[in-house]
Amino acid sequence: MDQIPLSNNISSELSGIGDVFWKAKSAERALEAGLYELASEYARTALQDERITDRNLRNKLRLIRADAMLATDRLSDAEAALEEIGQEPSNTSSVDLRKALIALSRKNASSASRYLESVQSSDLEGGELAWLALIHGWLDLTSGDYGGSEIEFEEAGNVAQRTAPSLYAQIGFLTFRFQLEFASDQLSLEDLEVAYERSRGSETGFRYAQLLAVSLQNENRADEAIEVLSTAFSEIPETYAEIKDGIQLLQILIAGLDSSLGQNAAKGLAIEGSDLKLQRIALQNLVSEGLNGPDGIKRIMRETLDEIIATSQGHPMTAEALYYRSIDGFQNEDHTRLEDDGKRIVDLYPDSEYNQGMLTLLASSAWQRNRFRTAASFLTQLKSRFADKLDVDRLNILIADCYFRAGDQADSEGDFSDAADAYRVALEGDLEEQEFSQVFFQLVLSHLNANEFDEAKRVLDNPELSRKSSPVEIWQAEWMLIKQMRLRQESIEAYERINSFVSLEGLSLSLQMKMLWLGSKLSYESGLYGETRTWVDRLTAVLGDLLEDVEDPEFVNQVESDALLTLAESLLKSDQIEEGLAILARVRNEFGGSESAERSYLVEARHLADQDLLVESSQLLNVLVTDNPHSKFAPLALYEIALNAEKRGQGEYLNQALELLDRITRDYPESDLVYYARLKQGNLARRLNKFETAEVVYESLENTYRDRPDRYWAQISLADTLIARASEDPSKFEAGISRLELLMDLPNVPIELRVEAGYKIGTAWETQGEKLKAKAAYWDLYDLFVLKEEGIQSLGKKGRYWLSRSMFELAEIFENESNLDTAVEFYEKIELLGLVGSELARARIEQLRGRSPVASVQ
């Protein structure tokens, strides 16, 4: 079968859906974990990926960027990210909520109130509702409604706690800060200093210390604020643990985590604090700054996580510490640590709110390391446990894609079959047409790769599935199926299929070109030579339109020249010789230097050889080799010249063929034809009775090509040669028999060859006069392929030929032993099975029945 110039796999947009998913999911996961710099970077990278065409997903990523920027006080950047979203009705509430948050950060209460007027709580999701309550609480606080603010702040905390621990910590931190700032604003700085000094050492004094530090910070007197906090912290007794936590949190806020004071305060509060909410805030800040921060803070972060996890009595934040340490392992590609920590969370903390994130992280880690089956397992667990919190439709697609990639990686039909099952589940979801079409294509492709051709056909012939898919994906899937059918030598059925699918409506010129090109090939291969011209004419018209816009005219020329070559072959086959030869000459003239021009010599030479014009055929092939010595077709041309010489039969031509084959191995050592050239050399040497030379050739092939799937042909030829030389050296007979027995027994040997080997074992023993061993060898084949499970239906034409010969030999042995009834039974079986030689078997039956004692009694 000719090479396919359009055989590159069609690239489905879905092929990259996993990569896109993980980029988007990484951004979402980082935001939920409070890793704002990472969230912003992941979202930015994902938005640069052109495979993300879903507008809703792109807007979600922009919201993630805006949230991450808000959390790190990059207010102008957050505004720019929101402007990219636009004013679609579905996004109004989410966008205006964040604009209100920006106004809050700038302490602009009037702007915040104005933006909230267009926010509909029914349009918001869990985390957004927490922010809505927080803004309302801040507005109540600024208006003096302290009681109303407490209600809103409590609601914000409750919603945040149900959503994500990191959000709960962030809301708690802002509530703490707002309330402190409000309290400090009620008194002047001077009044706070006096009140603090009067009550130092008491619970009230320590609270005044916090308010004074906030006021000093607001006056840009951070050093004094830090001094007040440090003094208060050194004086506070253990009984005031809650206030101590608050002072440490202010040290983090005012001193910053780039200072040793801030780092130590964060570590101390996270490990030894008494208020879980404030501990989480401290750990959150430490991790957010430490994951991608300088070595100093990264070291403090890791020490803190390790100490929390190692706490002998258990720590209330062990699960989240394990999760954050897993993220650190993921960032630094320490996948062993990640897997160990992930297993601990899943096993020891099954109810932890970090299980969802942990399973996603484990799946992401497996995906990055191309452990796709493992990734699918984690995603399946994620789906079964958290279906109510996830986009299950997208998750189903990703699970299927994992199995598909596993199959692609290991060339595993089983994985492709699992992928097909998963894609079927995905198709049951609520998918848009584009995504449904992509999944539809992947389903067909998975069945094809799993060698499930009938299933692939059923999918394509399902009107309900086709109705929901776009014409482009349907055609692409048809293209893949028909191309595979062609490779499986099912050209006639493939042609019938493509001929019933001739509508070009809705297809790009490129797709039209592929379909018409394949139609021309299939019409020729199906023997419908008269229809090839129609396909080529239609293809030529499309190529003319395509040539005006295509960026690669050379590729268009390649397709046109290949189509003309197919047309020429069809004309030659239908005895329109003159026109066929004229087109071959045209290909060489108009497309000189192309592969099609080089192949035209082969086509014409084969035509001449079919007319027994062997000399003329060889002369033309010699032109190809002489003019194009570096062509990939040059060794093939030499091989066919050798075949022409072999057909001439005489000794001098057989020797000439040997020299040509030797030239292939010498001049084109990298060619795949070297193996076949050497194999043919061995066969020709045997025809010339040069068995010693043949043995050397076959042994060389056996030793050199140990991994070739077709190496067994050299081995059976070697066995034949060894047995033929047994009269010179009896040990060669045993060596030959051993090779035949091995070929007979190995399950990965082609079944036709196993039958041939079994037959030759029998004939070899017969030549040695070992009738019993010969009978056993023939019987083994009969038992295996007629009486037992493998069955004659598994045999092709050659296998049935060798089986028939074996049964004839077996019948003749019984006949020579005067066991005529048994001999008749075998001849009858040959006739019943329709094997080669059935008529001869019938004649032998009639002859034997005339000699049978049973027949004479009748």
N, C-alpha and C positions, 0 to 999 in steps of 0.2 A: 504494500500500500504506500502511495506517495506521501511525502512529507506534507504536513498541514501548515501553511504559512500563517494561518490565523488561529493557531492552537493555544495561544496564551490564555490562561484561565480568566474568565470575566471577573472583574473585581467588583464585588457587591459592597455597597456602602455599609452593610451590616458587618462586614469583616472587621471593621475597626470599632464596633460598638463597645466591645469590652474595654479597650483603651480609653475611649471617651467616658465610659461609665466611671472608671476608676479615677480619672482626673476630676470629674465632677463630684464623685463621692468623697475623694480625699479632701476637697475644699469644704464640703459639708461637715465631714467628720472633724476636721481641724477646728472649724468654727464652734461646733458643739463642745469640743474639748477645751475651748478657750485659747487655742493656739492661733492668735489673730494674724500674726505675720505670715504664718504658713498658710492659713485659710486664704488670705489675700493673694499670695503667690500662686497657690493651686488654682484658684478661680481665674486668675489672669492667664495662666498657661492653658487652662481648658478653653477659655474664650478665644484663644488664638487658633484652636483646632478647627479647621474648616469642616470637619465631619460632623460637628454639632450644628445641625440645621434647625433643630426644634427651637422655635422662638421662646416658648415658655421656659425651656431649660436654660437658654442663654440669659433670660431675664432673672431667673433664679440665681444664676452664678453672679450676675451684677449685684443682686441684693446681698449675696454673701460677701462680696468685696466691700460694699458699702457698710455692712455691719462690722466687718473686721477693721475698717478704717475708723469708724465711729468709736470702736473700743480702744483704739490707740490714738485718739484725738487728732486724726488726720481729716479734719472737717471739710476742707476744700476738696480733697480727693473724693471723699464720700459724696459730696454734692455732684461732682463730675460723673461718678458712677451711676448716680440716680438719674441724671439727665440723659444717659444713654438708653434708659429703659423707655422713655417716652410717656405719653399720657393715655395709654390704653385703659379702658374702663376696668378691666380685670386687675390692673396693677395700681389703680389710684390710691386705694386705702393703704397698701403696703408702702408705696413711695411717700405719701404724705405723712405717714406715721414716722418714717425715718427723718423726714424734713423737720418734724416736730422735735425729734430727738436732737437734731443738730441745733435747733433753736434753744433747747434745754441746755445743751453743752455751752452755748454762748450766753446763757442766763437771760434769754429774751422771751419772757413769759407771753407777751402779746402775740409774737409770731408763732409760738408753740400752740397757743389757743386757736389761732386762725387755721393752722394746718389740721388740727384735730377736728374741726367742723366738718371736713369732707371724709373723715375716716369712719367707715362702717365696721363695727366689731364683728359682724357676721361674715365679713370678707377676710378676717384675719385667722391665722393659725395659732397654736398654743404659745410658742415663744413670743409672737407678736402681741398677743393679749397680755402677756406679762409686762412688756414694755409700755403698752397703752395704760395699764394700771399705774405703773411707775410715774409716767408723765402726769397723770391726773393727781397722783399723790404729791408730786413736786409743785404743781400749780396750786393745790390746796395749801401747801406749806407756805408758799410765797405770798398767798393772800391772807395768811394768818389763821387758816382753819387747820389747826394742829390735829384735832380729833378726826376730821375727814381724811387728812393725809395718812394717819395711822391705819385707817381702814383700807385705803387704796394700796399702801405699802404692803400690808399683810396679804391682800389679794394678789399683788404682784409676786410676792414670795411663794404663795401657794401654787400659783400657776407655773412659776419657774421650776419649783421642786418636782412637779409632775412631768416637766418637759425634759430637763437635762441638769445634772448636778453643776456643771460649769455655769449655766445660766443662773441657777439659784445662787451660786457664789457671787456672780457679778451683780445681780439685783440686790443681794444683801450688802455688798460693799457700797453700792451707790446710796442705798437707804441709810446706812451708817453715816456716810459722808454728808448727805443732805441734812440729816437731823442734827449733826454736829454743827454744820455751817449755820443752820437756822438758829440753833441755840446760841452760837457765838455772836450772831448778829444782834441778839437782843440786848447785849451789853457792849459798852465801849471797851477798847483795848485797855485803857487805864483801869476801868472798873474790874475787868477780868484779872488784871495783875494783882490788884488789891485783894480781891476775893480769894485768889489762889494762895497768896501769902498768909492770909488770915486762917485758912483752913487746911494748910499743909499737914499731911500725915493722916488725915481723915478720908473717909470714902468720898465726901463732897469735894475735898481738896484735889483728889486724884481726877475727879470728873472735870473740875475747873482747869486742871493742867491740860486736859485734852482740848477744851474749848479755847484756852489761851494759845496753844500750839497752832490750832486752825486759824485763829485771828492773826497771829504773827506770820503764818504762811501766806495769808491773803494780803498782807502788807509787804510781801516780798522779803521777809526777814526769816528765811528758812533756817539759818544757822542758829538763831535764838530759839526758834521753835524746836529744833532738834535737841538743843541743850535742855529745854524745859522737859521734854519727853524723857531724855536720858536720866535726868535727876529724879523724876517721878518714878521711873521704872526701877531705879536702884533703891528707892525707899518703900515701894509698895509691898505689903505683907501678902503671904500666900492666900489668906482668906479672901482677898479681893481678886480672885482669879479672873473673873469676867472683865473687870476693869483693866487688868494686866493685859489681857488679850487685845482690848481696844487700843491701849497705848502702843503695843507692838505693831498693830495694823497701821496706826498713824506713822510710826517710824518707817514702815515700808512705803507709805504714801508720800511722806515728806522727804525722807532721805534718799529714796529710790533704790532700786535693786542693783544699780551700778556701784553702790557703796557697800563697804563691809558691814556697816550698821544695818542697812536695809536687808542684806542677805542673811545676817545672823538672826534678825528679827523674824524674817520669813521662815527660816528653818526652825527656830524655837517655837513659834506659834503653830506651825504645821504639825510638829511632832508632839509638843507638850501642852498645847492650848486646851482650854476647857469648853470653849464654845465651838461646836462642830461647824457652824456656819462661817465663823471667822477663820477657823483652820482651813476650810476649803478655799476661802478667799486667798489666804497666804500661799497655799500650795498651788492654786491656780496661777497666781502672779509669778511664782517661782518657775513653774514649768513653761508658762508662756514666754518668759524672757530667756529661760535657760536652754531650750531646745536648739535654738539657732544663735544663741548669744556667745559672748567671749568665754574662754576656758574657765575663768574664775567662777562665774555664775553657773556655768554648766556643771562644774565640779560640786558646788553647793547643792544644786538641784539633785544630782545623782546620789550624793550622800544622804540627802533628806529622804528620797524615795527608798533607798536601801534600808535606812534606819526604821522607817515606818513599816516596811515589809518584814523586817527582822524582829520587830517587837514581840517579845515572848508571850505576853498576855493577850496579844491581838490588839490591833489598832482600828478605830472606826473607819479609817480611810485606807485600809490595806488594799481593797479591791481597786480603788481608783489609782493608788500608787502603782499597783501592778500594771494597770492599763497605761498610765503615763510612762512607766519604764518600758513597756512594750513599744510605745510610740517612739521612744528614744532609740530602742533597738532597731525598729523599722527604718528610722532616719539614717542610722549608721550601718545598716545592712547586717546587724547582728541577729540573724533570723533564729538562731538557736535559743537565745535569750527570749526573743519574742514568743516562740512557740511554748517554751517552758512556762512563762508568765501567763500566757493565754490559757494554757491547760489548767493552771491553778485557779484562775478566775472562773472558768466554766465548771470545774469540778467542785471547788470549795465555796463558791459564791454564786450558786445557780440563780438566785433571785436578784442579783446585783443589777443596777441600772446600767452598768458598764458592759454587760454581756453582749448587747447588740453591737456596740462599737468594737468590742473585742473580736467577735466573729467576723465582722467586716474587715478588720485589720488583718486577721489570720488569712482570710480569703485573698486580700490584696497582696499579702506577702507571698502566698503560694502562686498567685497569678504572675507576679513579677519574676519569680524563679522558674516560670514555665511548668509548674506542677499543677496542671490544669484540672486533673481529676480531683486532687485535694481541694483546690479552690471550689470546685463544684460541690463537694461534700460540705464545706463550711457554708456556702451560700444556701444550700438546701436546708441546713440547720437553721440558718438565719430566717429563711422563709417560713419554716414550720413554727418558729417560736415568736416571730415578730411581724407576722403578715399584716396585722392591723396598723402597723406603724410604717409600712414600706410601700414603695411602688412595685407591687407584685408583678405586674405585667413586664416591667423592665427587668426585674430580677429573673423572671422565667427565661427571657431572651438571653440574659447573661449566663445562666446555668447551661443553657443549650450551647452557647458559644464556647464555654469551657470544654464541653465534651467534643465539640467540633475541632477545637485547637489541639486537644489531646490526640484525637484521631489523626490530625494532620502531622503532628509531631512524631508519632510512633507508627504512622501508616497502619492504623488499627481499625479494622472493619467494625469491631465491637463498639469502639468509642463513637464511630460515626453513626452506628445504629442507635446508641443512647442519645446522641445529639438529635437524631430525627424524632425520637420519642419526645424529647424536651421541646423541640420546636413546635410539635403538634400541640403540646400544652400551651405554649406561648400564643399560638394562633387563636386559642379560645378566649384570649383576653380582649380588652377594649382597646384596640390598636387603631391608629390613624391609617389611611390607605397606604401612605408611603412606607410606614414601618411594617404593616401587614405584608406588603409586597416583598419587602426585603426578607422577612422571616419565611415567606412562601418560597422564595428562591433558595434560601439556605436549607429548607426542608428537602427540596428536590435534590440539591447538591449532596446533602448528607446521605440520602438513600443511594445515590449513585456511588458515592465513595464507600458505602457499606456493601456494595455489590448487590443491592436490593433494587434491581431494575424494574421489576413488576410494580413495586411500591411507588417508585418514582413516576411511573406511567400513570398509576391510579391517582396520584396527587395532581398531576397535570391535567388529567381527564375529569377531575372533579369540578363540575360547573359552579358549585357554591364557592369553592376556594378561588377559582379563576375570576369569578365575578367581583370579588373584593380586591383583586390585585391589579396593578397597572400593566398595560400591554408590554412595556419594556421589560419588566421582571419576568413576565410569562415567556416572552421570546427568549430571554437569556437562559431561562431554565430549559426551554425546548432545545436551544442550541447545545447546552451541555449534554442533555440526554441523547440527542441525535448524533452528536460527535462521538459519544461513548459507544452508541450502537454501531457506528461505522468502524470503530476500533475493534469491536467484537465480531467483525465480519457479518453484521446483520444489515448489510447495505440495502437490500430490497425493502425490508420493513422500515428502515430509517427513511428511505426515499418516499414510501407511502405516507409516512408521518409528515415529512416536510412538505410534501406535495399537497397535503390537506391543510397546511398552515401557511398559505401563500400571501395572506393579507399583509401589506406593508404599511397599513394605516397606523399612524402614531409612532412609527419607528424612525430613528435618526438615520441619516444616510449611511453612517458607519454600520449600524445594525442591519440595514437592508443589504449592504455589501456582503456582510458575513453570511446572511441567510442565502442569498443568491449564489454565492461562491460554493457553499456547502451543497446546495441543490444541484449544481453542475457536477460536482464530484460524485454525488450519490447516484445521479442518473447514469453516469458512465459505469460506476462500479456495479450497478444493478443490471447492466446489459441493455439499458434503454438508450441506445446511442442516438437515436433520432431526436430525443428530447433534450439532449445536452446543448444543442445549438440555441434553443429557446432560452435556457437559463443563462448561457453566456451572453446572448444579446441583451437580455434585461440587465445583467451585471455590468456590461460595458456602458449602458446608458447611465446607470447610477454612478459609475466611476467617473464619467465625464462631468457630472454635477459635483462630485466630491472633489475632483482635482482643482476646482476653482477656489475652494476654501481650505483644503487640507494643508497642514503645516509640513507634512512629510510626503511629498509627491513620489519619492522613491518607493515608499511602501505601496502606494496605489499602483505604481508600475509593476511591482512584484505580484500583486494580486491579478492584474490584467494579464501579465505574461503567463502566470500559472493557469489561468482560465483558458487562454488560447491553447496551451499545451494539452489540457484536458480535452478541448474540442478536437484538436488534431488526432489524439488517441481514439476518440469516438469515430471520427471519419475513417481512420485506418481500419478499425474493427468492422465498420459497415461497408467496407470495400470501396469507399470513395477515396481511393489512393492518391490521385493527383491533387485533389484539394487538401488532403491531410498533409502531404509532403510540402505543399506550398505554404501552409500555415507554419510548419516547423521551420522552414527557411525564413519566414517573416519574423518568427520569434528570435532567431539568431541574428537577423539584420537589425531589427528595431530595439532589441533588448540585449545587445551584445555585452558580455561580461557578467550577465545575471545568472543566477542559479537555474532559472528556467531555460536560458540559452544552452547551458551546459547539459541539462537533463534532456534537451531536445535530441542530442546525439544518441543518448541511451534509448529514447523512444523509437527513433528511426532504425537504429541498429537492431533492436529487438524485432521490429517489423520485418527487416530483411532476414534475420535468423529464422523467423517463423515461415518464411518463404524458401527456406533451405539455401539462402544466399549467404553462406557462412563466411566466405572470403570477403564479400562486400561489407558485411556486418562488422567484421574484425577491422577492416580498413577504416571505417567510419569511427569506430571506438579508438583506434590508434590516433586519429586526428584530435579527438578530445584529450587524450593523455599528452600528446606532443604539444598542443597549443595551450593546455591548461594543466601543467604538471603539478601545481599546488592545489588544484580543485579537490574538494572533498569527494567528488565523484570519480576521480582518477583511479583509485584502487578498485572501485566497483567496475570500471571499464576494463581494467586488466583482468579482473576475475571473469567477466563475461567473454573476453577474448579467449581465456583458458577454457571456458565451457564450450565455446565454438570449436576449439581445437580437439577437445575430448569427443565431441560429436562426430568428428571426422574419422575417429576410431583407430587409425593406423598407428603403429608404434612410434614413428617419427613425430606425429602430431601429439601423441600422449606425452612424449618427452618435451615437446615445445610447451605444452600446458604446464608441465612441472616447472619449467624455467620461468614462465610468467607468474606462477603462484609464488615462486621463490622471490621474484622481484617485488611482489607486494610486501612480503615480510621484511625485505631489505630496505626498500625505499619509503614505505609507509608503516613504520613499526607501531605508531600510535593508533592506527586504524582498527576499528572493531572487526574488520574483515580478515585480519591476520589469523585469528582463530579458525575461521572457515577455510581460509586458503591453506593453512597447514593440514586441516582435516581432509580437505580434498586431495592434497599431496599424498597423504597416507593411502587414500582410496585408490588413487592412480598408481601408486607404487605396487599395490596389491594386484591391480589389473595387469601390470607388467611383470608379475611374479617376483617382485623385489620385496619379499616379506620381511627381510631383515631391516631394510630401510623403513618400511611401513611401521615396524615395531618401534624403531627409534623415534619416529615422528609422533606416534600416539603416546608413547611414554613421556615425551617432552610436553605434550599438551596436558596430559594427566597431572604432571608435576607443576606446570606453570599456571594453569587455570583452575585452581582448586575451588574457587568460589563462584565460578560461572554457573548459572542455572542450566545451561546446555552442555556442561562438561561431560554428561553421561554418554553422549554420542561418541565421544572419543574413547571412552572406557569400553563401550561394547565393541567398537571397532578393534581396540587393542585385544580384547578377549578373543574375537574371531581370528586375529592374526596369530596369537599365541597358540590357539588350538590347531591352526593350520600348520604350525611349525613343530607340532608335538612329535612327529616322526623323527625329527633331528634331535630333539631334546625332550624326553618324557616329562620332565619337571614343568615344562611350559604348559602342558595340558592341565595340570592341577592349578597353575596360576590363572589360566583362562577360565576354568570352571569356577574358581573362587570369585573372580570378578563378576561373572554372570549371576552367581547366587547372591552376591551382595546387591547387584542391581535389581534382582527379583524381590529382595526383602525390604529395601529402603522405601519408606512410605513417600518420601519427597521426590522420588524418581518419577518422571512422567509415566502414566499408566500404560500407554501404548508401548513404551520401551520395556516396561516390566514384563509384559506379555511376550514381546520378542525375545527377551533374555531367557524366559522360561522355556520357550520353544527351542532355543539354541542349546540350552542345557540338555534337553532330551536328545537332540540330533547328535550332540557331541558324544554322549554315552552310547548311542547306537553305533557310531563309527568305531567305538572301542569294543563292540560286541556285548556291552552291558545292557541287555534288554530290560532287565528288572529295574535298573536305575532310570533308564529312559522312560519306561512305563510310569514310574513314580513321578518323574518330572512333568510329563504330559498330564497325568492325573491331577497334579497340584494345580495346574492352570484351570482344568475343567472344574475342579472342586471350588476354586476361588471365584471364578467368574460365571459359572453356570449354576452351581448348587448353593453357593453361600451368599453372604450379604452384599459384597461389592457389585455383583450382578453384571450381566452382559450389557445392560443399558448404560453403564459407565464407560463403555468402550466406543472409540471412534472407528473410522474406516480401517485404519492400519491395525488397531488392536483386534478387531473382529477377523481381519485377514490372518494374523498370527494364531489366534485362537482356533480358527478353522483348520489351519495346517496341523496344529497340535492334535486336534480331534481326529483328523484323517490318519495321522501317524499312530495314534492310540488304537484306532479301529483296525489298522493294518497289522499291528502287533497281535491283537486278539485273533485276527483272521489267520495269521501265521501259526498261532498256537491252537488252531482248529476250534476256537471258541467263537463259532459263527454267530450265535444268537446275540452275544454281547457286542460283536462287531456291528451287526445290523442295528442294534440300539443306538450306537454312536453315530452311524450314518443317518439314521432317522432324526437324531437330535440336530445334526447339522442342517438337515432339510427343514425341520420345524423352526429353528432359530433364524432361518433365512441367511445363513452365512455364505461366504464366498465358496463356490464349488457345490452348491445345492444340487445342480443337475447331475454332476458326477456322482454325488452321494446317492441319488436316486438310482442311477445305473448300477452302482455297486450293490445296492439293496436287492435289485432284481436279480443280479448275477448270483449273489450269495443265497438268496431264497431258493434258487434252483439247485443249489448244492446242499441245502440245510436238511438234516435228518427230519426235522419237524415238517418241512415242506413235503418231503417224500411220503410221510405218513398221511398228510392231508390229501 
